[in-house]
Amino acid sequence: MAHTVGQVAKLAGVTVRTLHHYDEIGLLTPSGRSGSGYRRYSEADLERLQLIRYYRELGFPLDEIAVILDDPASGPGTHLRRQHELLTVRIKRLQEMVSAIEFAMEASKMNIQLTPQERFEVFGGFDPDAYAQEAEQRWGGTEAYQESTRRTSSYRKEDWQRFKAEAEDWGRRIVALLTSGAPADGPTAMELAEEHRQQISRWFYECTYEIHTGLADLYLADERFTAHYEAMAPGLTEYLAEAIHANAITRA
């Protein structure tokens, strides 16, 4: 099926002028022409345009993209694998930058004076106030929210570092348990679920079993929480939620 330049521009999210420029420099020359001389793009042309768009998103200049795409030793599969690798590296770097910015924001809110080294140090995945506005809207009237606000308002850098160390230690152990194949409703998993509950109680507010199971459901329902636990290990969100529910049934 042949596509007009206007159709291709709309499909690819570029301007007609951009496609004309690509044709003029030999980067993307349409395979055909209509009887009136208008450009007509084939499926193979669209596939090449897709690769061009990927490389442009990665910051490659047009002349370099032309050399890469015209390399006879590289097929579409090779290009996609290369782009996947480059994007993976970029995503990792961006995640590190986001974490560093969140750390700086948190330090600013708590009047923490950072050393030059700490300004470039990634704090980690936990930001206790990342969803403060949403939390206040949903739970602002509860005693748990008020108690958490009261406690964390007095925490200093050293307190957050201790919490971070505890959370990371717990995280390593539950990931190891998940990887070992131990059941989520087994005794060790429930012990770690109980430790998770007690950690919340110790650092933020009294986390009852009812609240804890509600949190477990939230971890599964809210993609932000899910992403946090899945980044630790695929399948951890569901594993933790099941362990929390099993623990609540056993102990409550």
C-alpha positions, 0 to 999 in steps of 0.5 A: 500500500502506498502512502502520500506524504501527508499521510506519512507525516501524520503517522510519524508525527513529523511535518511534510517539510521534514519529509521533503528535506529527508528526500532532498538529502537522500536520507528517505527517498520515497519508493514511488511517485504518482502519475502527477509526480507526488511522492508515494511511500511504501511500507519499507519506506515507513520502516526506514522512517521509524528507524530514523525517528528512533535514532533522532530521538537518541540524538544522532545527526542526520548524516550519521543516521544515513551512514548507519542505515545504509550499512549493508551489514546492518538489517532492521533487527540490528538497528532495533537491538542497538537502539534498545541498548542505547535507550536502556542506558539513557533510561538508567541515566535519567532514572539516576538523575531523577533520584538525585533531583528528588534527594536535593528537593527533600534536602531543601525541604528539610533544611539539610545542608549537603556536602558537594559530594552529596549533591551528586549522590543518588539517594535511592528510590524512596521519597517519603514526601513524593506524594504529599499533596495526594496523601493529604487529600486522601488521608489528611483527616486520619490520625495515621497521616497526622502522626506521620507528618508530626514524626517526619517533620523532625527527621534529619538527614541522619534519620533518613539515612538510617531508614534508608539502610533498614529499608534496603536491608529488608529489600535485599532479604525479601528479593532473595526470598522471592528468588529462592521460590519460597511461597508468599504465604510461608513463614519466612515471607510472613515474617518479612511482611511483619517486619515491613509493618513494624518498620512503618509503625516505627518510622511513620505511624501505627500501622495496624493489620487493617491498614497494612493490608490496605497498603498491600492493595494500594501497591497493586492498584497504584502503578507508582508503587508497583513500579517501585517494587517491580524495579527491585525484582519482577513479581515482588509487588504481588509477592509482598501483597500476598505475604502481607495478607497472609500475615494479617490473617495469621496474626490479627 
